[in-house]
Each structure stands twice: as structure tokens, then as C-alpha cells.
């Protein structure tokens, strides 16, 4: 009898797959130089893993050629992530009930606070949470400078512990020109590469493995939202937005967005599609007002396609640009335009969290002045406001709610969407 079971065991062992997952996510192992030999071939069971550069492809930085198949984030990242619902799946009735109960118990101050996704002020961050009840912190490169993985985990966990409702903690880790975390060797040997660089070196398998590695790194620190992927369509190197895009036509960009969002959802990292309704060839709205005069048909046939793909794939957030898009609204920046938000809700069918781009960008400051911006943004239909001067903007929105300028029903609808997104990301609502 013993020999029988021994034989059965040998047979079972023979059936096990031969592809061994790589446990390390380090960018300096199993890698190929970007500027030298091509990336090795990929298989469906052993996809390629990558590292990404913030500058050009022709550097000494490397692109790994193996993928980690298990990417569970470190338990040290936060003690506030306990739910197990899938990002891409609809929330369970239980999650909806929890959110409804939580909403009913919240004060107006708590509700309005949830609608602010704000720049973190490190020196006062914990006290700010207690005062303003923000829904989330966005971190920039300066927040990671001089830190280690362990110290960053400690800091972000402190923020979570100070928040009555678990926070969205986000970064712009796009790869290429826009990286916040991987700029520093304490977090990664080399910055993440741009989408264009990744695809050129290894196609979608490398894009997938890069997304997996990125999710694992961010989640290990306590970051639960990446403000990515960039959905803007551009294949003109002279466009301001081009280096941040996939660099191909609308259908190919849509395929890229679908791939990235599905991969992020599988790792429960929040995805934010940007910059709706599509940046086009417009100038930099960080420095001034940009006006887009293209006809609506150009958005229908091109710019909308990547956003539709990302929405269908289950993206939890969409970020709206500050461009004035005249075919939808001749006067208001998209981020402040009810008409643009109706297109996103009614035409594209998005029912997740809509957020502004940063209201401190010059395109908004020049248009509205400081204090009105958040009120206009909420009235336009944004669920979340990206703000640096939240100590000015939150009281302004609270005053508008109290005056009846912003109806409480709208606030409740936005906060419901925010809390449901948090529940999908595994945050204990």
C-alpha cells in the first residue's frame, strides 16, 4: 500500500507546472539592458517583469524579463485594509449596506471632507485629518525623498490610524516623465519606464509585468491608488502630453488602457483614467488656460475610446482636465463644466468617482481665483476635488452646502460612490 501511494505522489509531482515564479521584484535582477539586447520571448504563464526609467530608453537602466506571479502586498503597509471584495466586480449587497449605514451616521463636515483628495502637508498631516476629515492624501516626490520603505510604511499607517474613515492614498506613478516613488533608489533601483518604452521593448507582456511590479511596490508602502493610466491619445512627439501617453492611435491606446486597468484591478490597486475628455495637442494647463476647438466627432471616434475601454475594464476613478473643450462647453474648463460631466456620466456610462485635476494649476487659478474653484467643481458634478489649499476650499464647500447652493442629495451621492470605491479596494468601511 505504501508503494502505491508513493507512486501516486510521483505522478502528481510530474503534473506540476515548470514555470517557477520569481519572488523578488528587484529591478536589478534577471534583467536585460535597455540599450542592448532585445527582451526575451514571453509566455502566457511566465510573463516578463520590468523596471522603468524616467528618461530615455537608451540608458544603462534595465528591463527585467521575468514576472512575479504572486504580488500580495506587505501586511506592514496598513492595518486598515481588511475587505476582500474585487475591484472589478460590483460591490456586494453587504458592502452597499455598510456604505449606506456609514453615510447615515456621518456629519456634513465628514461628508464634505470625504470629497477632498488633497496634497499632504507632512508637518500637520495627522492634525489636518482630525480637523478636515479628508477622503484621501495625494503624495508627491517630496513626500518620498529621504524616506525608506519601512519609514514610509510607518508614516502612511499613522495617517490611516488618524483617519476615522480609511484614506485613499494616491500617487502619480505613470512611468517615464512622471514618477513619484521610483525616483529614489530606496524604493527601486531605477525609475519606472514610460508606456512607450515598455511596449517597444516587450509588448503587452512587459506592460503587464510592469503594472504588477508597480502595484506590489505601491501597496507594500500603503499606497492604494495610482493616478494612472494616461488615456490621452497622441502620436505626435511635439504634443505636450505625448511623452506620457502610449504614443499610438486610439484603438491601440484603448487596448493598452484595458490591459493596465484589468491588471491593476486584479491587484486591488485603484486606477484613475486621465485626462478626460482627452488632452489632444493642447498646451500645458499647469501654466495657463488651454482651449481645445476640435469637433465633437473627433472625441467620439478617437479620444473617448481609451476612456470607454478603461470604464468597461472597471476603473474606479476618472480625472477631468482643465482644458476648455468648446464642442462641449465654450466657456468653462472641463473640470468645472456640468456639460462635460454629463457626457462622462450619460454618454460613456461611468458610475464611479469623478475627480478634478489639481485646482492649484494655473488654468484654474487664472479662471476662477482661489476660493470659488472647489464650489464650482462640486456643482459641476465632481465627486472628489484635488486640492492643495484644502483649508480654504473645504470651508467654502461647507458654506455652499449650508446655503443650499450645493444640494445635500448631491453630496450624499458623491460620498456613496467614494465609499463604495474604498470598499472595492479592500478598505474597511
Secondary structure by P-SEA (a helix, b strand, c coil): caaaaaaaaaaaaaacccbbbbcccccccccccccccccccccccbbbbbbbbcccccccbbbbccccccccccccccccccccccccccccaaaaaaaaaaaaaccaaaaaaaacccccccccaaaaaaacccccccccccccccccaaaaaaaaaaaaaaccccccccccccccccccccccccccccccccaaaaaacccaaaaaaaaaaaaaaaaaaccccccccccccccccccccccccccccaaaaaaaaaaaaaaaaaaccbbbbccccccccccccccbbbbbcccaaaaaaccaaaaaaaaaacccbbbbcccccccccccccccccaaaaaaaccccccccbbbbcccccaaaaacccccaaaaaaaaaccccccccaaaaaaaaaaaaaaaccccaaaaaaaaaaaaaaaaaacccc
